[in-house]
Amino acid sequence: MDIVELLQLAAPVMLKGVAYTLLFALSSMLGGLILGFALALARILPWVWISRPAAIYVSLMRGTPLLVQIFVIYYGLPGIGIEFSPTTSGILALSLNSGAYLSESLRGAIQGISRGQWAASFSLGLTYVQSLRYVIVPQALRMAVPSMSNTLISLIKDTSLVSVITVTELMLATKEVIATTFRPLPLYLAAACVYWLLSLCFEAVQVRLEKRLQQAHHH
C-alpha cells in the first residue's frame, strides 16, 4: 500500500477525529475565556478573601501537568461520586487549565494600564468596579489579545492529551488506523500536519482580530 492509498484509507477516520478536536478546542476556548476573565478580575480586586483563593487556583493549575488534571477529573472524581463522560471530562479539564493561563495574560494587561487612566476615571466619579468595567478592561483586552491567542492556539495541540481517556479525537483516531495498517510514520506525520493547519487557521483569526481592534482603537 503506497502513501496515497494509506492516507485515503485513513482520511475518514482522521476527519472524524478532527471534528472532535475542533469540538474540544472551541468549547475549551469559550470555557477558558469565561473562567480566565473571572479569575483575572478576582485577583485584582482589593479583597483578600476573593483574590487569595483565585491566586491559589491559578498556581495549582499552572503548576500541575494537564495530563494529571485530566486523570483527576475522569478517574479520580468518580471515587467521591462525581462522574463525567469522557467528552465532558476532556472539555472541563482543558477549560479549567486554559482559564488559569488566560487569567494571567489578562491580569498582566490590566495591571499594565497606566495609573493615569485610573486617576482619570476616578476624577470622573467612577467607582473602582466602574473604572474596571468602562475604562481599564476594554484597554486591557486589546493589549492581551496576542498572549491570550497563543494560549488558545496551544489548546489545539493540548486536545491530543484527551486521547488517554478514550475520546476519539485526532490522535486516538490516528492510533486506531495505525493499529490496522502498521504504518505509524506517515500517519503520525499526517496528524502533525493537520494540527499545524488547524493552528495556522487560528493564527489567521488572531491576526485579523488584532487588526480590527487596532482599527477600532484608532477610530
N, C-alpha and C positions, 0 to 999 in steps of 0.2 A: 504494500500500500504506500503510494507516494504522499508527499506533504499535502498536496491539494485535496486528494481523496480523504486524507485523515482529517483535515480541517472541515471539509464538507460534512463528514460524519459527526464531528464534534459540535458543529455550529448550533444545531437545535438545542442541545443540552446546555451549551455555554450561554446562548442567548437567554434562556430561561434563568440561568444564574445571574446574568447581567441585570435582568428585571428585578430580581431580589436585591442585588447590590444597590441599585438605584433607590429601591424602596427603603432599605436600611439607611442609606446616606441622606436622602431628603427628609425622612422622618426624624432622624437624629439631628440633622441641622436645625430643624424647626424647634425640637425639644431643647437642644443645646442653647440656641439663641434665647429662648424664653427664660431658661434657668440661669444662663450666664448674665443676662441683664438684671435679673432679680438679685443674684449674688453680688454683682458689682455695686448695685445700689446699697445693699445691706452692709457691705464692707466699708463704705464711705460715710454711712450715717453716724452721727455723733453719739450713738447709744451702744455701749459695750455689750449689752445683753443681746443685741442683734448682730453687731459686727464680729464679735468673737466667735460664735458658732459658725458663721459663714466662712471666716478665715480658717477655722479648723477643718471644715468640709473641703475647702479648696486644697489645703495642704494634703489631706488624706487622699483625695482623688488624683492629685498630681504626683504624689509620692508612692503610689502603688501601681503595678502593671495593669493595663486594661484587661489582659487575659485573666488575671486573678479576679478582677471585678466581675467579669462575665461568669466565672465559675461560682462566685459567691451568690450571685443573683439566681442563676439557673439551678445549681446543685445544692447550694447552702440554704437558701431561704425556705425550700420545702421542709427542711428539718424543724422549722418553727411555724409551719402551717401556711406559709405564703408561697404560692406556686404560680409560675407564669409559663406560657407556651414558649418554645424556642425563639419564635419570631419576636414576641413581646420582650423576652429577656434580652435579646440582642439589641433591640432598639432602645430599651431602657438603659442598658449598660453604656452604650455609645452616647446617649443623650446626657447621662449623669457625668460621664468623663469629659466630653467636649464642653459641657457647661462650665466646668471648673476652669478650663483653659481660656474660654471665651470671656469669662468674667474678669480674668487678669488683664486681658487686652483692653477691655472696656474701662476697667478701673484705672489702668495706667493712662488712658486717653483723657478720662475725666480729671485726674489729678494733674495732667499736663496743661489744662486750661489755665491761663494766667489769672493771678489774683485780681487783676483789674476788672475782669469780667464779673467776678463775684461782687466786687465793690460796686460796680455799675448797677448790677441787678438789685443789690440791697438799697442803693440810693433811690431806686425807683419804687421802693416799698415792698418788694417781693420777699417772701419768707425763704428760708433755706430750701425747703422742698419745692417751692415755686421756681426758685432760681435754677435748681437742678432740672426741672421739667422744661422750662421755657428758654433757658439761656445756655446752660452748661452741657446737658446731654445731647442736644442737636449738634453742637460743635464737636463733641467728643465722638459721636457716631461716625462723622465724616473722617476724623483722624484715625479711628480704629479699624476702618474697613480693610486695609491691607493685611494687618496681622490677624484679624478675625477671619478673613477669607482664607488665609493659609491654614488655619485650624480646621475650617470647614472642608477644604480640599483634602486635607490629610484623612478625613473621615472616609473618603473613597477607599483608601488603602486599608484603613483600620477595619472596614467591614469584612475583610478576609478572615479576621480572628473569630467571627461568629460561626465559622465552619466547624469549630470544635464542639458546638452544641447541636450538631446535625442539621443546621439550616443550609439548604442547598443554594447558597449564593455562588458567585463566580468561581471561587477557589474550590469549594467542595464539588461543584459541577465538573470542574476540570479534573479533579481527582477521580471522579466516577468514570469519566471517559478513559483516563489513563489505566484504570483497573481492568478495562476490557480490551484496550489496544496495545498496552505495554509500550507506549511511545511518550515518555514523560517530557523529554527536552522540547520538542516542537510545541506541545500543548501548554507547557508552563510558559514558554516564550510568547505564545499566542495570548494567554491570560494576562501576562505582563503588559503586552501591547494594548489590550483592552483597558486595563487600569490606567495606563498612560493616556489613552484617548479620552477617557472619562475625565481625568484630571485636567487635560487641555481644555475641554469644554467648560468646566467650571472656572478655569483661569480666564477664559474669554469673557464669561459673565462678570467676573470680578473686575476686569479692565473696563468693561462697559459701564458697570456701576460706578466705578471711581470717576470716570469721565463725566457722567451725568451729575454726580454730586458736586464736582468741581464747577461745572457749568451753572448749576443752581446757586452755588455759593457766589460766583462772580456776578450773577444777575441780582 
